[in-house]
C-alpha cells in the first residue's frame, strides 16, 4: 500500500486514516484507475499519474457508476436533473419545434455548450460540489448517500430557492417554515424524484412524484378560508412571503444582466398573482414569477429570433420556497376583514391590493415585447365582476 503522502498527491486526503479504504467502502473495493483511468503505477508522480485522467467518471459519456448501480443510472440519465428536459422543451416550443433535436443547429449547439454544463452527474450530488459550481470534494473522496444541502443541492439551486428557503436575518426575511422546523430539501424532494425518468413531462411540475402541499397538508374543515379557496387558490398565493427572488437576468452571455433599461423593469423580489397556465392543476389563481426571456434571447448563440415566442408565458407558474403560516395575506389587523389583504372589492378589499395581480396593462407597460406571450396568464377577466379593478394598475 502506498504511503499516505502518495495518496495525498493525487488529492485523496486521508487525515488520520492509513489508506483510502478506511474512508469509504468504494475506495476499499475499487482501484482509482477503474473509474478514473490514469496511470496507477505512477502514484509518486502527480503529472504522470494523471495522464488520461477521467475527471468525472460519473458523467454520461463514461457512466462508471452503472457497473454497480445499473437500475438507478438507467432511469437517472432520463431524469430532469440529467437532461434539463424542461429547459429543452421551453426552447423548442418558443422556437416553433416539437423538440430541441428538431431545432436549428445554433440552438442545439448553444444549449449543449451553455446549458448542459449545469446538468448533474452522480458525483455532483454524492461526492463533490457540482462542476458548474467550482467542483471540490465535500469530504475528501467519501461517497455520501445523502447529498449536502448547502454544498450540493443549494450549490445549483441557491440563487432563487436557497435565497428564499434559508431567509436572511440581516434583510429581515424569515426562512421558510419547513426549514425552521429542520426539514431539508430531501424531506420533500426525495430519492425517487431525483432519480426517476422524466418520461414525456414538459417541465418539472409534471414529473411523477413531484411533491405537493396536499401530500402532507389536507384541507382543514376548521378553517373556512381553506375550505372556500381550496380549489381556487394555490397554497402559495396566501402562504408565500412577499419578498421572492425572481430570475434577474438571462443566462446567455449575460446580455440582459447589463441592460440597465431592461433590468430597471425586471422585478427582483416579487411575484404577481395570475391565471394558472396548467389546466391539469386544480387552482385557478397562482403566483407567477418573471423569467426575462425575449425573442432574441439566444442571439449570442447565433440563433435568430424565436419564431413562436408567444407560445409560452414569460410570467411562469411558481411555487416559492418561502412559505410561512403568517404572511401579509394571512395576517391582517384584528379589526380588518381577512380579505382586506387581497381582495379588490367587497367584502373587505380595496384598490390598495391591485399591485398583487398580474394585469395586462402592467405587462404592456413594463415589457411590451412579452405582452402576447402572457395573454393566457394575466388576471384580467378572471376576478369577480363585483371587483372594480383599476384600468391601469401602477408599476411598483
MARKOLMAR-490446 format. One record per residue (C-alpha): x, y, z; residue in one letter; residue number from 1. Coordinates in nm, 3 decimals, decimal comma, padded with zeros to 5 digits, always signed. Layout:
N
X_Y_Z_code_pos
X_Y_Z_A_NUM
...
This chain:
396
X_Y_Z_code_pos
+00,000_+00,000_+00,000_X_1
+00,150_+00,339_-00,097_X_2
+00,225_+00,578_+00,190_X_3
-00,020_+00,849_+00,297_X_4
+00,191_+01,112_+00,121_X_5
+00,147_+00,936_-00,213_X_6
-00,232_+00,931_-00,182_X_7
-00,245_+01,297_-00,087_X_8
-00,050_+01,382_-00,400_X_9
-00,349_+01,256_-00,600_X_10
-00,585_+01,462_-00,382_X_11
-00,714_+01,181_-00,158_X_12
-00,684_+01,342_+00,184_X_13
-00,660_+01,057_+00,434_X_14
-00,645_+01,262_+00,753_X_15
-00,578_+01,012_+01,033_X_16
-00,652_+00,712_+00,808_X_17
-00,381_+00,491_+00,664_X_18
-00,547_+00,401_+00,333_X_19
-00,845_+00,513_+00,121_X_20
-01,047_+00,203_+00,206_X_21
-01,088_+00,334_+00,560_X_22
-01,254_+00,647_+00,421_X_23
-01,522_+00,482_+00,215_X_24
-01,623_+00,128_+00,104_X_25
-01,597_+00,227_-00,264_X_26
-01,229_+00,300_-00,214_X_27
-01,178_-00,033_-00,043_X_28
-01,311_-00,235_-00,337_X_29
-01,229_-00,023_-00,640_X_30
-00,889_+00,096_-00,757_X_31
-00,866_+00,459_-00,867_X_32
-00,796_+00,366_-01,228_X_33
-01,109_+00,152_-01,252_X_34
-01,317_+00,470_-01,251_X_35
-01,075_+00,749_-01,328_X_36
-00,824_+00,593_-01,568_X_37
-00,478_+00,740_-01,546_X_38
-00,158_+00,554_-01,463_X_39
-00,179_+00,355_-01,138_X_40
+00,193_+00,277_-01,148_X_41
+00,289_+00,642_-01,105_X_42
+00,139_+00,737_-00,770_X_43
+00,463_+00,910_-00,673_X_44
+00,445_+01,136_-00,981_X_45
+00,138_+01,361_-00,982_X_46
+00,159_+01,456_-01,352_X_47
+00,230_+01,106_-01,476_X_48
-00,044_+00,953_-01,264_X_49
-00,300_+01,189_-01,419_X_50
-00,224_+01,123_-01,784_X_51
-00,552_+01,010_-01,938_X_52
-00,742_+01,105_-01,623_X_53
-01,124_+01,097_-01,637_X_54
-01,216_+01,394_-01,420_X_55
-01,577_+01,294_-01,357_X_56
-01,627_+00,922_-01,419_X_57
-01,997_+00,955_-01,337_X_58
-02,057_+01,184_-01,638_X_59
-02,285_+01,033_-01,906_X_60
-02,009_+00,968_-02,157_X_61
-01,829_+00,746_-01,902_X_62
-02,112_+00,644_-01,666_X_63
-01,881_+00,443_-01,444_X_64
-02,148_+00,413_-01,174_X_65
-02,363_+00,185_-01,387_X_66
-02,140_-00,112_-01,314_X_67
-02,275_-00,133_-00,958_X_68
-02,582_+00,090_-00,974_X_69
-02,737_-00,011_-01,305_X_70
-03,101_+00,029_-01,201_X_71
-03,055_+00,382_-01,067_X_72
-02,839_+00,508_-01,352_X_73
-03,075_+00,363_-01,612_X_74
-03,352_+00,596_-01,500_X_75
-03,137_+00,882_-01,375_X_76
-02,995_+00,966_-01,717_X_77
-03,353_+01,022_-01,833_X_78
-03,434_+01,249_-01,536_X_79
-03,487_+01,625_-01,535_X_80
-03,165_+01,667_-01,340_X_81
-02,967_+01,494_-01,613_X_82
-03,140_+01,604_-01,933_X_83
-03,273_+01,950_-01,842_X_84
-03,579_+01,836_-02,033_X_85
-03,787_+02,128_-01,911_X_86
-03,540_+02,382_-02,047_X_87
-03,509_+02,186_-02,372_X_88
-03,884_+02,190_-02,414_X_89
-03,917_+02,563_-02,344_X_90
-03,657_+02,650_-02,607_X_91
-03,814_+02,418_-02,865_X_92
-04,170_+02,541_-02,809_X_93
-04,070_+02,906_-02,834_X_94
-03,869_+02,829_-03,146_X_95
-04,170_+02,657_-03,302_X_96
-04,049_+02,296_-03,291_X_97
-04,165_+01,978_-03,120_X_98
-03,827_+01,906_-02,962_X_99
-03,480_+02,054_-02,926_X_100
-03,349_+01,787_-03,163_X_101
-03,556_+01,946_-03,441_X_102
-03,432_+02,298_-03,369_X_103
-03,171_+02,477_-03,580_X_104
-02,810_+02,385_-03,514_X_105
-02,734_+02,717_-03,340_X_106
-02,992_+02,643_-03,071_X_107
-02,879_+02,283_-03,027_X_108
-02,513_+02,376_-03,006_X_109
-02,582_+02,668_-02,774_X_110
-02,784_+02,452_-02,539_X_111
-02,514_+02,184_-02,536_X_112
-02,236_+02,437_-02,482_X_113
-02,401_+02,657_-02,223_X_114
-02,700_+02,488_-02,060_X_115
-02,582_+02,130_-02,018_X_116
-02,285_+02,240_-01,809_X_117
-02,541_+02,264_-01,529_X_118
-02,679_+01,912_-01,552_X_119
-02,591_+01,700_-01,251_X_120
-02,383_+01,385_-01,261_X_121
-02,387_+01,123_-00,985_X_122
-02,066_+01,270_-00,845_X_123
-02,213_+01,621_-00,839_X_124
-02,466_+01,504_-00,582_X_125
-02,279_+01,232_-00,394_X_126
-01,908_+01,319_-00,395_X_127
-01,822_+01,680_-00,477_X_128
-01,967_+02,021_-00,537_X_129
-02,126_+02,039_-00,884_X_130
-01,893_+02,104_-01,174_X_131
-02,087_+02,420_-01,257_X_132
-02,023_+02,549_-00,905_X_133
-01,650_+02,514_-00,888_X_134
-01,606_+02,143_-00,809_X_135
-01,420_+02,030_-00,498_X_136
-01,479_+01,740_-00,261_X_137
-01,734_+01,775_+00,017_X_138
-01,545_+01,534_+00,245_X_139
-01,228_+01,410_+00,083_X_140
-01,337_+01,132_-00,156_X_141
-01,619_+00,998_+00,061_X_142
-01,934_+00,894_-00,126_X_143
-02,229_+01,042_+00,060_X_144
-02,562_+00,866_+00,018_X_145
-02,743_+01,184_+00,120_X_146
-02,632_+01,495_-00,071_X_147
-02,524_+01,801_+00,124_X_148
-02,800_+02,060_+00,119_X_149
-02,555_+02,351_+00,145_X_150
-02,280_+02,234_-00,090_X_151
-02,476_+02,029_-00,344_X_152
-02,850_+02,100_-00,351_X_153
-02,817_+02,474_-00,298_X_154
-02,494_+02,499_-00,493_X_155
-02,714_+02,474_-00,801_X_156
-03,049_+02,589_-00,665_X_157
-02,930_+02,867_-00,438_X_158
-02,983_+03,184_-00,636_X_159
-03,363_+03,167_-00,612_X_160
-03,463_+02,869_-00,399_X_161
-03,187_+02,891_-00,141_X_162
-03,232_+03,267_-00,113_X_163
-03,596_+03,216_-00,021_X_164
-03,573_+02,891_+00,175_X_165
-03,295_+02,996_+00,412_X_166
-03,417_+03,352_+00,461_X_167
-03,193_+03,631_+00,585_X_168
-03,187_+03,781_+00,934_X_169
-02,994_+04,081_+00,801_X_170
-03,261_+04,153_+00,541_X_171
-03,550_+04,072_+00,773_X_172
-03,665_+03,774_+00,565_X_173
-03,771_+03,480_+00,782_X_174
-03,677_+03,136_+00,649_X_175
-03,934_+02,902_+00,503_X_176
-04,133_+02,739_+00,782_X_177
-04,018_+02,393_+00,669_X_178
-03,653_+02,495_+00,707_X_179
-03,734_+02,642_+01,051_X_180
-03,865_+02,300_+01,154_X_181
-03,546_+02,125_+01,049_X_182
-03,656_+01,995_+00,710_X_183
-03,407_+01,970_+00,427_X_184
-03,453_+01,967_+00,050_X_185
-03,469_+01,589_+00,064_X_186
-03,761_+01,596_+00,307_X_187
-03,984_+01,678_+00,012_X_188
-03,764_+01,611_-00,291_X_189
-03,650_+01,261_-00,216_X_190
-03,450_+00,986_-00,380_X_191
-03,732_+00,864_-00,603_X_192
-03,799_+01,204_-00,754_X_193
-03,430_+01,280_-00,804_X_194
-03,351_+00,952_-00,982_X_195
-03,667_+00,881_-01,181_X_196
-03,702_+00,919_-01,555_X_197
-03,898_+01,226_-01,659_X_198
-04,094_+01,041_-01,927_X_199
-04,278_+01,285_-02,151_X_200
-04,307_+01,558_-01,885_X_201
-04,278_+01,904_-02,037_X_202
-04,147_+02,061_-01,715_X_203
-04,058_+01,976_-01,358_X_204
-04,414_+02,025_-01,235_X_205
-04,532_+01,732_-01,444_X_206
-04,275_+01,473_-01,344_X_207
-04,429_+01,183_-01,146_X_208
-04,389_+01,202_-00,769_X_209
-04,344_+01,579_-00,769_X_210
-04,428_+01,690_-00,414_X_211
-04,746_+01,884_-00,349_X_212
-04,867_+02,056_-00,034_X_213
-05,164_+01,821_-00,003_X_214
-04,932_+01,522_+00,031_X_215
-04,879_+01,640_+00,390_X_216
-05,150_+01,901_+00,446_X_217
-05,514_+01,805_+00,398_X_218
-05,780_+02,075_+00,382_X_219
-05,884_+02,170_+00,734_X_220
-06,257_+02,167_+00,798_X_221
-06,190_+02,401_+01,089_X_222
-06,051_+02,670_+00,859_X_223
-06,324_+02,830_+00,645_X_224
-06,066_+03,005_+00,425_X_225
-05,907_+02,673_+00,331_X_226
-06,246_+02,527_+00,251_X_227
-06,351_+02,826_+00,043_X_228
-06,031_+02,860_-00,157_X_229
-05,905_+02,501_-00,176_X_230
-05,976_+02,471_-00,548_X_231
-05,941_+02,839_-00,633_X_232
-05,604_+02,950_-00,499_X_233
-05,277_+02,764_-00,474_X_234
-05,144_+02,740_-00,120_X_235
-04,860_+02,974_-00,218_X_236
-05,099_+03,257_-00,303_X_237
-05,160_+03,314_+00,068_X_238
-04,864_+03,148_+00,236_X_239
-04,567_+03,280_+00,037_X_240
-04,380_+03,578_+00,173_X_241
-04,391_+03,884_-00,050_X_242
-04,013_+03,910_-00,090_X_243
-03,944_+03,646_-00,351_X_244
-03,638_+03,610_-00,569_X_245
-03,718_+03,620_-00,940_X_246
-03,483_+03,541_-01,222_X_247
-03,298_+03,869_-01,262_X_248
-03,140_+03,817_-01,599_X_249
-03,086_+03,580_-01,883_X_250
-02,802_+03,328_-01,885_X_251
-02,694_+03,358_-02,246_X_252
-02,379_+03,562_-02,246_X_253
-02,510_+03,784_-01,966_X_254
-02,663_+04,019_-02,224_X_255
-02,967_+04,124_-02,024_X_256
-02,785_+04,141_-01,691_X_257
-02,607_+04,453_-01,820_X_258
-02,908_+04,611_-01,993_X_259
-02,997_+04,890_-01,749_X_260
-03,335_+04,966_-01,908_X_261
-03,441_+04,602_-01,912_X_262
-03,324_+04,537_-01,558_X_263
-03,500_+04,851_-01,429_X_264
-03,826_+04,693_-01,545_X_265
-03,749_+04,350_-01,404_X_266
-03,892_+04,280_-01,057_X_267
-03,620_+04,123_-00,847_X_268
-03,813_+04,031_-00,535_X_269
-04,179_+03,998_-00,614_X_270
-04,438_+03,771_-00,763_X_271
-04,772_+03,853_-00,919_X_272
-05,097_+03,659_-00,898_X_273
-05,236_+03,545_-01,230_X_274
-05,424_+03,269_-01,404_X_275
-05,291_+02,916_-01,374_X_276
-05,119_+02,816_-01,702_X_277
-05,155_+02,445_-01,617_X_278
-05,515_+02,327_-01,671_X_279
-05,436_+01,991_-01,509_X_280
-05,379_+02,157_-01,171_X_281
-05,683_+02,242_-00,966_X_282
-05,601_+02,603_-00,885_X_283
-05,745_+02,894_-01,077_X_284
-05,508_+03,161_-00,942_X_285
-05,138_+03,108_-00,871_X_286
-04,821_+03,310_-00,810_X_287
-04,625_+03,386_-01,126_X_288
-04,257_+03,476_-01,144_X_289
-04,093_+03,671_-01,422_X_290
-03,839_+03,493_-01,642_X_291
-03,695_+03,771_-01,858_X_292
-03,693_+03,596_-02,193_X_293
-03,724_+03,793_-02,516_X_294
-03,745_+03,687_-02,883_X_295
-03,371_+03,736_-02,936_X_296
-03,258_+03,578_-02,607_X_297
-03,044_+03,326_-02,796_X_298
-02,882_+03,573_-03,034_X_299
-02,546_+03,521_-02,853_X_300
-02,565_+03,161_-02,978_X_301
-02,602_+03,283_-03,335_X_302
-02,972_+03,195_-03,340_X_303
-03,240_+03,412_-03,495_X_304
-03,549_+03,543_-03,315_X_305
-03,774_+03,279_-03,159_X_306
-04,046_+03,224_-03,417_X_307
-04,310_+03,110_-03,167_X_308
-04,203_+03,327_-02,875_X_309
-04,564_+03,388_-02,765_X_310
-04,633_+03,015_-02,724_X_311
-04,520_+03,017_-02,359_X_312
-04,565_+03,281_-02,086_X_313
-04,264_+03,464_-01,950_X_314
-04,456_+03,503_-01,624_X_315
-04,431_+03,143_-01,513_X_316
-04,610_+02,919_-01,264_X_317
-04,410_+02,913_-00,945_X_318
-04,406_+02,757_-00,601_X_319
-04,192_+02,985_-00,383_X_320
-03,982_+02,818_-00,116_X_321
-04,055_+03,096_+00,136_X_322
-04,372_+02,960_+00,294_X_323
-04,491_+03,082_+00,632_X_324
-04,818_+03,043_+00,817_X_325
-04,840_+03,417_+00,868_X_326
-04,775_+03,641_+00,570_X_327
-04,910_+03,979_+00,455_X_328
-05,209_+03,794_+00,310_X_329
-05,293_+03,581_+00,614_X_330
-05,213_+03,823_+00,894_X_331
-05,432_+04,135_+00,898_X_332
-05,525_+04,382_+01,172_X_333
-05,768_+04,247_+01,429_X_334
-06,046_+04,479_+01,321_X_335
-05,998_+04,413_+00,949_X_336
-06,166_+04,156_+00,729_X_337
-05,934_+03,876_+00,615_X_338
-05,998_+03,976_+00,255_X_339
-05,859_+04,326_+00,317_X_340
-05,513_+04,191_+00,231_X_341
-05,601_+04,050_-00,110_X_342
-05,948_+04,136_-00,245_X_343
-06,006_+04,436_-00,467_X_344
-06,378_+04,458_-00,394_X_345
-06,618_+04,357_-00,123_X_346
-06,607_+04,208_+00,123_X_347
-06,329_+04,395_+00,291_X_348
-06,097_+04,460_-00,001_X_349
-05,998_+04,765_-00,195_X_350
-05,774_+04,911_-00,467_X_351
-05,474_+04,901_-00,233_X_352
-05,433_+04,536_-00,336_X_353
-05,413_+04,599_-00,710_X_354
-05,037_+04,551_-00,726_X_355
-05,073_+04,190_-00,611_X_356
-05,206_+04,090_-00,952_X_357
-05,061_+04,049_-01,299_X_358
-05,261_+04,286_-01,519_X_359
-05,241_+04,317_-01,894_X_360
-05,165_+04,688_-01,860_X_361
-04,879_+04,611_-01,623_X_362
-04,714_+04,375_-01,870_X_363
-04,777_+04,610_-02,164_X_364
-04,617_+04,900_-01,979_X_365
-04,311_+04,716_-01,849_X_366
-04,239_+04,450_-02,110_X_367
-04,437_+04,519_-02,428_X_368
-04,243_+04,260_-02,626_X_369
-04,380_+03,997_-02,384_X_370
-04,746_+04,103_-02,397_X_371
-04,863_+03,833_-02,636_X_372
-04,678_+03,560_-02,450_X_373
-04,859_+03,640_-02,126_X_374
-05,212_+03,685_-02,257_X_375
-05,310_+03,346_-02,115_X_376
-05,198_+03,427_-01,759_X_377
-05,290_+03,791_-01,698_X_378
-05,566_+03,819_-01,441_X_379
-05,792_+04,045_-01,647_X_380
-06,141_+03,895_-01,671_X_381
-06,071_+03,622_-01,417_X_382
-06,171_+03,807_-01,099_X_383
-06,526_+03,851_-00,969_X_384
-06,726_+04,103_-01,167_X_385
-06,802_+04,295_-00,848_X_386
-06,437_+04,386_-00,809_X_387
-06,372_+04,717_-00,978_X_388
-06,015_+04,661_-01,085_X_389
-05,824_+04,976_-01,186_X_390
-05,778_+05,008_-01,560_X_391
-05,408_+05,093_-01,530_X_392
-05,253_+04,944_-01,217_X_393
-04,937_+05,118_-01,111_X_394
-04,597_+04,962_-01,158_X_395
-04,404_+04,903_-00,834_X_396
